[in-house]
Amino acid sequence: MSGLPPTPLPPLAHLLAVMARLRHPKDGCPWDLEQSFATIVPHTIEEAYEVAEAIETADWDALKDELGDLLFQVVFYAQLGREQGLFDFDAIALSIAEKMIRRHPNVFGDAKEASAEAQTKAWEIHKEKEKPRLGALDGVAVTLPALSRAAKLQKRAARKGFDWDCAAPVIGKMREELAELEAEIAARDQAGLFEEMGDLLFTCVNLARKLAIDPESALRSANRKFERRFNSVEASGAATPEAMEAAWEQAKKAE
């Protein structure tokens, strides 16, 4: 590869050299040279979701490739940081290593946690010491997917005791929210519909949380299932609602 050191390098050093070459101001890649921290963000989010999809579909060959793509995003940010005198890859790696040591005194110190749940609570305590919050919900990123952010907000509130003891009352709350949504449908109030639909979805997330189900993953799985079954319906050539429903049921049975 032109411009790269001729002797073999360790894989990470080789990747960093490739990234530096892509950003070379004289003869680097025009697209890479145009990028900034802000313009790379959408690509990072997309790559993270592709990693999640590879894991959820157990496609391990794809996972290796997608993890490489995600690592390249980190390397890209590191290169931008180095160019601007902010940080480099070594600083990023050292920072996360030090953070893991601080937040795992049960491994790197004398503290002992009896369970994963106890460790999770201790982790949150350490985070709070490092980054004091204005309130329990402070710091939950607004850029998270809505389902994931709802679950995180609910978990934060639950740590303060604002929670149901089990899933049963949440199901009752779902019925209540559904009745309120039906009332807005009858009233033909679009603004009310919007609000009540949000409340119903928020409560669905709460139920998923109480059942120890990640709502974002569950919905992604449901999306894939719908795709499989609808593809079967389409392939069947069904053209009427009745025929399509029959083909849908057949696709369900085939699974």
C-alpha positions in Angstrom: 0.0 0.0 0.0 1.6 3.3 -1.1 2.6 5.6 1.7 2.5 2.9 4.4 5.6 1.6 6.2 7.1 -1.4 4.2 7.7 -3.6 7.3 4.8 -5.6 8.8 3.1 -3.8 11.7 1.0 -5.2 14.5 -2.7 -5.1 13.3 -3.8 -2.1 15.3 -0.7 -0.1 14.4 -1.3 -1.0 10.7 -4.9 0.2 11.0 -3.8 3.5 12.6 -1.3 3.9 9.7 -4.0 3.2 7.1 -6.3 5.9 8.8 -3.5 8.4 8.8 -2.8 7.8 5.2 -6.5 8.2 4.3 -6.4 11.6 6.0 -3.1 12.8 4.5 -3.7 16.4 3.5 -1.8 16.2 0.2 -2.9 12.9 -1.3 -5.4 11.3 1.1 -8.9 10.2 0.2 -11.1 13.2 -0.7 -14.1 11.8 1.2 -12.2 11.0 4.3 -10.6 14.5 4.3 -14.0 16.1 4.2 -15.2 14.4 7.4 -15.5 15.8 10.9 -16.6 14.5 14.3 -20.2 15.5 13.5 -20.3 13.9 10.0 -19.0 10.6 11.2 -21.6 10.2 13.9 -24.4 8.8 11.7 -22.0 6.1 10.3 -21.0 5.2 13.8 -24.6 4.6 14.9 -25.3 2.6 11.7 -22.3 0.4 12.3 -23.3 -0.2 15.9 -26.7 -1.4 14.8 -25.1 -3.7 12.2 -23.1 -5.2 15.0 -26.3 -5.8 17.0 -28.0 -7.4 13.9 -25.1 -9.8 13.4 -25.2 -10.9 17.0 -29.0 -11.3 17.0 -28.9 -13.4 13.8 -25.9 -15.4 15.0 -24.0 -14.5 11.9 -20.5 -14.7 13.3 -18.6 -14.1 10.0 -20.6 -10.9 9.6 -19.9 -10.0 13.2 -16.2 -10.1 12.6 -16.6 -7.7 9.7 -19.0 -5.4 11.5 -16.8 -5.2 14.6 -14.0 -4.2 12.3 -16.2 -1.5 10.8 -17.1 -0.2 14.3 -13.4 -0.3 15.3 -12.6 1.8 12.3 -15.1 4.4 13.5 -13.1 4.7 16.8 -9.9 4.9 14.9 -11.4 7.7 12.7 -12.3 9.7 15.8 -8.9 9.1 17.2 -7.3 10.5 14.0 -9.5 13.6 14.1 -8.6 14.1 17.7 -4.9 13.7 17.1 -5.0 16.2 14.2 -6.7 18.8 16.4 -4.4 18.2 19.4 -7.3 16.8 21.5 -6.4 13.1 22.1 -5.1 10.1 20.2 -5.9 6.4 20.2 -3.5 5.7 23.1 -5.3 8.3 25.2 -8.7 6.7 24.4 -7.5 3.2 25.3 -5.7 4.3 28.5 -8.8 6.3 29.6 -11.1 3.3 29.3 -8.6 1.0 30.9 -8.3 3.3 33.9 -12.1 3.7 34.1 -12.6 -0.1 34.2 -10.0 -0.4 37.0 -11.7 2.3 39.0 -15.2 0.8 38.5 -14.2 -2.7 39.3 -12.7 -2.6 42.8 -14.0 -6.1 43.2 -11.5 -7.3 40.6 -8.6 -4.8 40.9 -9.0 -4.0 44.6 -10.2 -5.4 47.9 -14.0 -4.9 47.5 -16.1 -8.0 47.0 -19.5 -8.2 45.3 -21.7 -11.2 45.9 -23.6 -11.0 42.6 -23.9 -9.4 39.3 -26.8 -7.3 40.7 -24.6 -6.0 43.5 -21.9 -5.2 41.0 -24.3 -3.2 38.9 -25.4 -1.2 41.9 -21.7 -0.6 42.8 -21.0 0.4 39.2 -23.7 3.1 39.4 -22.3 4.4 42.7 -18.9 4.8 41.1 -20.3 6.5 38.1 -22.2 9.0 40.3 -18.9 9.8 42.2 -17.1 10.5 38.9 -20.0 12.4 37.3 -22.4 13.9 39.9 -25.9 14.2 38.5 -28.4 17.0 39.0 -31.1 14.4 39.4 -31.8 10.7 38.9 -32.6 11.3 35.2 -29.7 13.6 34.4 -27.4 12.4 31.7 -29.7 10.0 29.9 -28.7 10.8 26.3 -31.6 12.3 24.3 -30.1 10.8 21.1 -30.8 7.2 22.3 -33.5 5.4 20.3 -36.9 6.2 22.0 -37.5 2.7 23.3 -34.0 2.4 24.8 -34.2 5.8 26.3 -37.6 5.1 27.9 -36.2 1.9 29.5 -33.2 3.8 30.8 -35.3 6.6 32.3 -37.5 4.0 34.0 -34.5 2.1 35.4 -33.1 5.4 36.8 -36.5 6.2 38.4 -36.7 2.6 39.8 -33.4 3.0 41.6 -35.1 5.8 43.6 -38.0 3.5 44.5 -40.4 4.8 41.8 -41.5 1.4 40.5 -44.0 -1.4 40.6 -43.1 -4.6 42.6 -43.9 -6.9 39.7 -45.3 -7.0 36.1 -49.0 -7.5 37.0 -49.7 -3.8 37.9 -48.0 -2.7 34.7 -50.4 -4.9 32.7 -53.3 -3.1 34.4 -51.7 0.3 33.5 -51.4 -0.9 29.9 -55.2 -1.6 29.9 -55.8 1.8 31.3 -53.7 3.5 28.7 -55.3 1.5 25.9 -58.8 2.6 27.2 -57.6 6.2 27.1 -56.3 5.8 23.6 -59.6 4.3 22.5 -61.4 7.3 24.0 -59.2 9.6 21.9 -60.0 7.6 18.8 -63.7 8.0 19.4 -63.2 11.7 20.0 -61.1 12.1 16.8 -58.6 14.2 18.7 -55.3 13.9 16.9 -53.3 15.7 19.5 -54.9 13.5 22.2 -54.2 10.4 20.1 -50.5 11.4 19.8 -50.1 11.8 23.6 -52.0 8.6 24.5 -50.1 6.5 21.9 -46.9 7.7 23.5 -48.2 6.8 27.0 -49.1 3.3 25.8 -45.7 2.8 24.2 -44.0 4.0 27.3 -46.0 1.6 29.4 -45.1 -1.3 27.0 -41.5 -0.5 27.6 -42.1 -0.6 31.3 -43.6 -4.1 31.0 -40.7 -5.3 29.0 -38.4 -3.9 31.7 -40.3 -5.7 34.4 -40.0 -8.9 32.4 -36.2 -8.4 31.9 -36.7 -8.0 28.1 -34.8 -5.3 26.2 -37.6 -3.6 24.2 -35.3 -2.4 21.4 -34.1 -6.0 20.8 -37.6 -7.4 21.0 -38.9 -5.0 18.5 -36.0 -5.6 16.1 -36.8 -9.3 16.4 -40.5 -8.7 15.7 -39.5 -6.6 12.6 -37.4 -9.5 11.3 -40.3 -11.9 11.9 -42.7 -9.6 10.0 -40.3 -9.4 7.1 -39.9 -13.2 6.8 -43.7 -13.8 6.9 -44.6 -10.9 4.6 -41.9 -12.1 2.1 -43.7 -15.5 2.2 -47.0 -13.8 1.6 -45.7 -11.8 -1.3 -44.0 -14.9 -2.8 -47.3 -16.8 -2.6 -48.9 -14.5 -5.2 -51.9 -13.8 -2.9 -53.8 -10.8 -4.2 -56.9 -10.4 -2.0 -57.0 -9.6 1.7 -58.4 -13.1 2.4 -55.7 -14.9 0.4 -53.0 -12.8 2.0 -54.3 -13.6 5.5 -54.3 -17.3 4.6 -50.8 -17.1 3.3 -49.7 -15.3 6.5 -51.1 -18.1 8.6 -49.3 -20.6 6.5 -46.1 -18.7 6.9 -46.6 -18.8 10.7 -47.2 -22.5 10.7 -44.1 -23.0 8.6 -42.0 -21.4 11.3 
